[in-house]
Structures are given as structure tokens and as C-alpha cells.
């Protein structure tokens, strides 16, 4: 017996709207609930494997002011939500040009 798929959607926004307004459920990263308090995470057992998201940049790439600001905002959000930096001291400084 396989999963019963009733709706398919490629965007997170579409998936959260569908779940909010109808009865199907979806599998999304847990961080999604930080921005959608109307959605409630359901405990799964055994837990699904953890996934790490990383912001990448070429080591010698020029970073515009907008790119540096984007990295700063990503770090602020990650820090405010308690997400650990997977690269430790290997991360590039946010103010690098």
C-alpha cells in the first residue's frame, strides 16, 4: 500500500495554504511552523532524517551590498531561531566584499 496523494504542489506557499484550508497534510521542514503559527507540527515516529540548508558563495566572489545585506539577514534570522551554523569557524564573514 503506497501513499494516497490527493494534491501536488511545488511551492511551499501553495502547500501551506492547501493544508490551512483543507484536510490533507504535507511534509515540510519544521522551520516552516515559525512563520505559520496556524499550522501545527505532528510528531512522527520514527523521526524523519534531518536536513541542513547552507548558503553558498564562491570563495573569491565579489559580494554586492545587497548580497552582504542578504547574508546578514539570513544570519540574524538563523541566530534568532537558534539554528546552528553547520560550518563553524569555516563560515565566511558577513561583511566581506
N, C-alpha and C positions, 0 to 999 in steps of 0.2 A: 504494500500500500504506500503510495507516494503522497506528497503534499497536495492539498486541494488549492490550486491557485485560482483566485477569483478576479484579481486585478493586477496588472503590471504597470509600473511607473518608474521612470528613470530619475526623476528629481526628488530630492529629499522633501522639498516643499510640497510637492504633489502627494507624496506618501503620507506626510504628517496630516495634511488636510483630509485625505481619504479616511485615515484612522480616526481623526477627530469627529468626522461627520457620519461614519457608517460603522458596521460591526467588524470588518476584517482587522487583523493585526499585521504588524510588519516587524522585521528585524533591522534595527538601525544602531549606530554607535550610542552608547549610554550618554555621551555628552549632549546629544540632541535634547534630552529632557531638561538641560539647563536653560534652553531658550523656549521650551514648550511646556510650561508648568501644567497645562491642561491634559497632558499625556502622562500616564503612569507606567513606570517600568514594571515588568512582570518577571519575577525570579525564575531562572531556568536552571535545571539540574540534569546533567552536569552543565557547568558554565560553558559558554562559547569561548573559543580561543581569543585572547587579547590581540589587538592590532595597534600598531604605533603609526602615527602620522608624523611626517617630518617635512619641514620647509627646507627646500634645497636651493643652493645657488652655486654657480661655478666659483672656485676659489679666487680667481683673478678678475672676476667680472666687475664692471663699474656698476654702482648702485645709485640710482637717481634719488632725489629727495623723497619722492613718492614711494619708492621701494624701501628706503630706510624707515619711513613712517609706517609702512605696512608691517615690516618685521617688528617694529616697536609695539604696534597694536597687538599683533599675534602674541608676542611675549607677555604683554600686560594681561591679556585675556587668559592665557595659559597659567600665569602665576596666580591670578585672582581665583581661578578654579582649582588650583592645587595640582595641575598636571606637571609631571616630572619632565625635565629636559633629557631626552634619551642620549644626547651626545656629551653630556657633562662639560668638561673643560674644552672639548673639541669644537664647541659651537663658535660661530663667527660673531664678533661683537656687533650689536645693532647699529652703531654709529659709523661703521666702516663705509667709505665712499668708493 
